[in-house]
Every structure is written in C-alpha cells, then in structure tokens.
Amino acid sequence: MPQDPRSAILAAATAPGIWDVLVIGGGASGLGTAVEAATRGHRTLLLEAQDYAKGTSSRSTKLVHGGVRYLAQGNVGLVREALHERGLLRKNAPHLVRDLGFVVPAYNWWAGPFYGIGLKLYDILAGKLNLGSSKYLGKEAALERAPTLQPEGLMGGILYYDGQFDDARLAVTLLRTLEDHGGVALNYAPVTGLLKEDGKVVGVRFRDLETGREYEVRARAIVNATGVWVDDIRRMENADAKPMLSPSQGTHIVVDRRFLPGDSAIMIPRTDDGRVLFAVPWHDHVVIGTTDTPVSGTSFEPRPLEEEIDFILNTAGRYMNPAPTRADVLSTYAGLRPLVKPADNADTKEISRDHVIRVSEGGLITLTGGKWTTYRRMGEDTVNRAERVAGLPERLTVTPGLHLHGWSEEPRPDPLRVYGSDAERVEALPGADRQLHPELPYTEAELRWGVRHESARTVEDLLARRTRALLLNARASSEAAPRAAAILAEELGQDAAWAEAQARAYQNLAQGYQL
Ligand SMILES: Cc1cc2nc3c(=O)[nH]c(=O)nc-3n(C[C@H](O)[C@H](O)[C@H](O)COP(=O)(O)OP(=O)(O)OC[C@H]3O[C@@H](n4cnc5c(N)ncnc54)[C@H](O)[C@@H]3O)c2cc1C
C-alpha cells in the first residue's frame, strides 16, 4: 500500500524554525505569491483552509485574457499588463494554456467597425506577445468558425485571439512548482489566529482539519491572500478593521459540445446588463457565462441563482442556434469575485479589477483583487513588498521566464495534456486503461496520481479540481463517486465505511451543480 504523503508535509510545515514568507490561502493569489517567494530563495510555507483552488480560483471563465471589457471602460494600463502576463503564461505553461479564437458576431452595420477598431488596439497593446491578429469576418466565414451562431440578421463578425486554460489545474501546477523549489504547502489547514508580539504579526495558528490538532508557526513576512475571505484574516489582527471587499458572484453553465462545435469561442460584447457573455469550448464541452451579482456574504460553496441561470440561457438563446435549455445544462457553478471596494458605492461592474496590496500596522500584508491572468505579477509585487516590510534580502524576480511544473510543448490529447511532461508517469499507474465513467474523459490512474502527487484528500478534490468531472457533468461525476472513493480509500489506507461517507458527501455537493 502506498504511504500517505500528508504526514511528511505536515512535519515539514511544523518543523521548528522561522519561515521567511508564510502565505495564507491557496488560490491564484496565494500560490502565485508562494512560487514567487520560493523561487527567490525565501523559505516559504503556504496554508490553505480547504483545498487548493477550492475558492474562486476553480470557478473562473477559464480565460487567460487582457479583458476586452476593461478596454471598453478605458482601462488601458490594466489591459496592457494583463496581455503581457497572458503572453508570459502562454510561454511558461504551454501544457495548460492554449490560443483560442473568439468570434464577436455583428448583427448591425456599426458593430463590425466599432469592435474591429477596439480589437486592433487589443492586438497593439499585446505587442510582440500577441497570440494572433484580429480580423473582420464576412457572414459565411463567421458561421464557418462558429456554426451555431444565430444566422438570422448576422452581418459578419470580428475574430480575435485570447488564451484559454484550466484554472484548478494551473493551481495544482503552481503547487507542484512551489514544491519543486523547496516550498511547503498544506491543504485542509485553516489559519485560526495570528500570533502577535509588540504589536507585530509574527506568526499564525492553524488547525490540521484531519486530526483537529492546532499548531503555531512563525514567519518574517505574513501574506494574507485569502480571496473573498481577506477581511476575516484582517479582523484577526484588528477586530475593527474596515472591510476592503465588496464581493460579487459570477455564474456559468456547462453544456454539450454540440452547442459550439467549431474551434472558436463566441463573445457577446454587450448583454442586457452591460456585461460580456462568453461561450467557450473547454475539455470538449462548452462553458457559458458569466453574471455579476453583488452578494453580501461569502461561502465556500456559492450557489448559482435562478435568475442568473435564466439570464445566461436567455442571452445565449438570442445568439445561438440551437439555443441551450435548462435540460441541456450538464453542470452549473458560481464563484465570488474579490472586488476591492471603491470610496463611494459604485456598481460592482465599475469596481477596480486591479490588484491591491495593503500592509497593516502590525505588518500583515494583504493581497487581493486582480485576476487569474495576472497572478504572477500579483505575486511579484507582493514579494517585493514583503521583502521590504520584513527586512528580507531583496532579490530579483525569476518568474517571467520560469517554466512551470510539467512544462511541455509536446502536443498531447485531452485530458492528459494538462499533466505536461508528467503524462507518461500518470499513464504508467494502475487503472490507466479503465475509464472512470462512460460520460467522463478521465481514467482511474489520474485519481491515483492526484492522491500520490497532488495532495488530493477527498473525493471532491479528485472530481472537482484534480480532474474537472464536477464541472463537465455533475450527474456523471456523482455516479463515479463511489468508485473514486474506493480508489481514494485504497490509496490512503482507509476502510469501506470511510469511503462510503466520502462518496455520500460528494454526491450531496454535486447536487448543487445540477439544475
Ligand atoms: C465568475 C468569475 C469568472 C472569472 N473568470 C476569470 C477568467 O476567465 N480569467 C481570469 O484571469 N480571471 C477570472 N476571474 C478572476 C479570478 O478567478 C480571481 O481573481 C482569482 O481566482 C482569485 O484568486 P484568489 O487566490 O485571490 O482567491 P481564491 O481562489 O478564493 O483563494 C483564496 C483561498 O483562501 C483560502 N482561505 C480562506 N480562509 C482561509 C484561512 N483562514 N486560512 C487559510 N486559507 C484560507 C480559501 O479556501 C481559498 O482557497 C474570474 C472570477 C470570477 C468570480
């Protein structure tokens, strides 16, 4: 029986000594910061309350993009930075990011020239890291690229390029990259308090959720990268800290590939509520979204609202033929945007998408805002700040050219492509020839790999984030849960009752992803 890898990680995390950088939160922001710190040679520990990317970072639209929408808002600096980062990520993780053509359909005479000019500017801002030049398409060419576009009234379209990725797989890849560079990361380890000395934050208390034991660890710099939960951590230092965030929810639906059979995505530049709607091919399915609904609280499992589903289906139905209906939805998921509050009470669509770094009186460094695409830059800025705040040696960044774990340009078919150069090792594990479920692309070997090498601890970790079964087909993933639980139990040396409880817990969760 293989050895449970967690005990060694826990021992490393709690070994005596002082960490240089301790990061709270294992989403895009925290993992990006931890990789940045470790690759500069700082001793780095990351603690995650649940699982890596359990929060917002597994619930995105899956785009590595400059943000055409922010261009329309005139935020040229933000778009330029994001386009630069898009280009770097494309080079540093070619196994996880691919170029994707987007068709912007034009249903009136002015839409073509209007969006055409905007997207030329997008090309120019990307500079030499551009993925491909935008161009005008006639009606036939637009339909060739996106055959299910509503043909009635279609005058043509604009084709432009952005990147596409697998968000939770990038998180796991960053975890592995962190470990490759000597960093330590522990999931299911929520920070429950901050240690203070002479008014300074010098460490944290965390709980190992698997044993219930509490530990204290000390660090020179402590980074709060907990997404929509940053205010909870800030209040551990100062109970009266004013909230920084005004979260907003975004929902997506996932449907069969027949609703978008071509190679391109569709981008609707202006929906009824002034947002952008994407229909994007992803792992041989189609992701459609998103919405922007202000919410008052936070949750690890935000639920799509009925009106969000209706809005997505109605809007998609106006531009797609056939139009997806409720019965076609294979999965639906919601994520919370950590939007930084403006001075006044602006609409969430207008709130800054830029990242923000704030340092408290006690030296707690809070990083929030931003987006997946700019995670590297956010990490770089945060570690620059942390070095100054904590008196660490100031070192130059190496991440602009850093190949992430598994880096490979070899074209591999889905779903093995995301493992990059590890793919052959995954395939060498038992179960590589056994598909987990007839409607899911994954094999049993991938689950074993997730437990042995990617810190998966639950059936949910395996089906929601190591593989993306939950998002591709929630019902099928639920049917696969008992087998996934049996494999997990075997890998971790747990018994049948434990496996049954795991499968049940997952099936309850997966209900929330079905309509
Ligand atoms: C609907 C939607 C679509 C999006 N689409 C895109 C897109 O296509 N492209 C793009 O670039 N960006 C996109 N974004 C933005 C991007 O997903 C987010 O900016 C990013 O994922 C935020 O990462 P984060 O690490 O700050 O937060 P999170 O991913 O939420 O990570 C925070 C982590 O902190 C952990 N945590 C909380 N409390 C504690 C504690 N006490 N102790 C330890 N850990 C704790 C949580 O469990 C969580 O894992 C989208 C966002 C949304 C909401």
Ligand as a Chemical Component Dictionary entry (heavy atoms), coordinates in Angstrom:
data_LIG
# 
_chem_comp.id                   LIG 
_chem_comp.type                 NON-POLYMER 
_chem_comp.pdbx_formal_charge   0 
_chem_comp.three_letter_code    LIG 
# 
loop_
_chem_comp_atom.comp_id 
_chem_comp_atom.atom_id 
_chem_comp_atom.alt_atom_id 
_chem_comp_atom.type_symbol 
_chem_comp_atom.charge 
_chem_comp_atom.model_Cartn_x 
_chem_comp_atom.model_Cartn_y 
_chem_comp_atom.model_Cartn_z 
_chem_comp_atom.pdbx_ordinal 
LIG C1  C1  C 0 -17.147 34.201 -12.219 1  
LIG C2  C2  C 0 -15.689 34.548 -12.342 2  
LIG C3  C3  C 0 -15.039 34.386 -13.549 3  
LIG C4  C4  C 0 -13.687 34.696 -13.674 4  
LIG N1  N1  N 0 -13.061 34.466 -14.851 5  
LIG C5  C5  C 0 -11.751 34.753 -14.974 6  
LIG C6  C6  C 0 -11.078 34.453 -16.192 7  
LIG O1  O1  O 0 -11.652 33.885 -17.129 8  
LIG N2  N2  N 0 -9.768  34.784 -16.270 9  
LIG C7  C7  C 0 -9.102  35.387 -15.239 10 
LIG O2  O2  O 0 -7.934  35.700 -15.413 11 
LIG N3  N3  N 0 -9.704  35.645 -14.063 12 
LIG C8  C8  C 0 -11.012 35.324 -13.901 13 
LIG N4  N4  N 0 -11.642 35.541 -12.708 14 
LIG C9  C9  C 0 -10.879 36.091 -11.594 15 
LIG C10 C10 C 0 -10.070 35.030 -10.839 16 
LIG O3  O3  O 0 -10.737 33.791 -10.832 17 
LIG C11 C11 C 0 -9.844  35.500 -9.407  18 
LIG O4  O4  O 0 -9.308  36.790 -9.409  19 
LIG C12 C12 C 0 -8.878  34.605 -8.641  20 
LIG O5  O5  O 0 -9.239  33.255 -8.776  21 
LIG C13 C13 C 0 -8.853  34.991 -7.178  22 
LIG O6  O6  O 0 -7.912  34.186 -6.541  23 
LIG P1  P1  P 0 -7.583  34.363 -5.010  24 
LIG O7  O7  O 0 -6.439  33.498 -4.703  25 
LIG O8  O8  O 0 -7.453  35.810 -4.660  26 
LIG O9  O9  O 0 -8.905  33.853 -4.249  27 
LIG P2  P2  P 0 -9.404  32.306 -4.011  28 
LIG O10 O10 O 0 -9.216  31.482 -5.206  29 
LIG O11 O11 O 0 -10.761 32.411 -3.458  30 
LIG O12 O12 O 0 -8.391  31.790 -2.932  31 
LIG C14 C14 C 0 -8.453  32.134 -1.579  32 
LIG C15 C15 C 0 -8.152  30.897 -0.758  33 
LIG O13 O13 O 0 -8.003  31.257 0.610   34 
LIG C16 C16 C 0 -8.464  30.171 1.369   35 
LIG N5  N5  N 0 -8.747  30.613 2.743   36 
LIG C17 C17 C 0 -9.815  31.324 3.191   37 
LIG N6  N6  N 0 -9.728  31.494 4.511   38 
LIG C18 C18 C 0 -8.584  30.887 4.908   39 
LIG C19 C19 C 0 -7.954  30.702 6.184   40 
LIG N7  N7  N 0 -8.498  31.163 7.310   41 
LIG N8  N8  N 0 -6.799  30.014 6.236   42 
LIG C20 C20 C 0 -6.223  29.511 5.099   43 
LIG N9  N9  N 0 -6.792  29.661 3.875   44 
LIG C21 C21 C 0 -7.948  30.339 3.786   45 
LIG C22 C22 C 0 -9.687  29.713 0.610   46 
LIG O14 O14 O 0 -10.049 28.387 0.944   47 
LIG C23 C23 C 0 -9.273  29.869 -0.825  48 
LIG O15 O15 O 0 -8.772  28.679 -1.393  49 
LIG C24 C24 C 0 -12.987 35.210 -12.553 50 
LIG C25 C25 C 0 -13.654 35.375 -11.328 51 
LIG C26 C26 C 0 -14.986 35.021 -11.214 52 
LIG C27 C27 C 0 -15.674 35.155 -9.903  53 
# 
loop_
_chem_comp_bond.comp_id 
_chem_comp_bond.atom_id_1 
_chem_comp_bond.atom_id_2 
_chem_comp_bond.value_order 
_chem_comp_bond.pdbx_ordinal 
LIG C1  C2  SING 1  
LIG C2  C3  SING 2  
LIG C2  C26 DOUB 3  
LIG C3  C4  DOUB 4  
LIG C4  N1  SING 5  
LIG C4  C24 SING 6  
LIG N1  C5  DOUB 7  
LIG C5  C6  SING 8  
LIG C5  C8  SING 9  
LIG C6  O1  DOUB 10 
LIG C6  N2  SING 11 
LIG N2  C7  SING 12 
LIG C7  O2  DOUB 13 
LIG C7  N3  SING 14 
LIG N3  C8  DOUB 15 
LIG C8  N4  SING 16 
LIG N4  C9  SING 17 
LIG N4  C24 SING 18 
LIG C9  C10 SING 19 
LIG C10 O3  SING 20 
LIG C10 C11 SING 21 
LIG C11 O4  SING 22 
LIG C11 C12 SING 23 
LIG C12 O5  SING 24 
LIG C12 C13 SING 25 
LIG C13 O6  SING 26 
LIG O6  P1  SING 27 
LIG P1  O7  DOUB 28 
LIG P1  O8  SING 29 
LIG P1  O9  SING 30 
LIG O9  P2  SING 31 
LIG P2  O10 DOUB 32 
LIG P2  O11 SING 33 
LIG P2  O12 SING 34 
LIG O12 C14 SING 35 
LIG C14 C15 SING 36 
LIG C15 O13 SING 37 
LIG C15 C23 SING 38 
LIG O13 C16 SING 39 
LIG C16 N5  SING 40 
LIG C16 C22 SING 41 
LIG N5  C17 SING 42 
LIG N5  C21 SING 43 
LIG C17 N6  DOUB 44 
LIG N6  C18 SING 45 
LIG C18 C19 SING 46 
LIG C18 C21 DOUB 47 
LIG C19 N7  SING 48 
LIG C19 N8  DOUB 49 
LIG N8  C20 SING 50 
LIG C20 N9  DOUB 51 
LIG N9  C21 SING 52 
LIG C22 O14 SING 53 
LIG C22 C23 SING 54 
LIG C23 O15 SING 55 
LIG C24 C25 DOUB 56 
LIG C25 C26 SING 57 
LIG C26 C27 SING 58 
# 
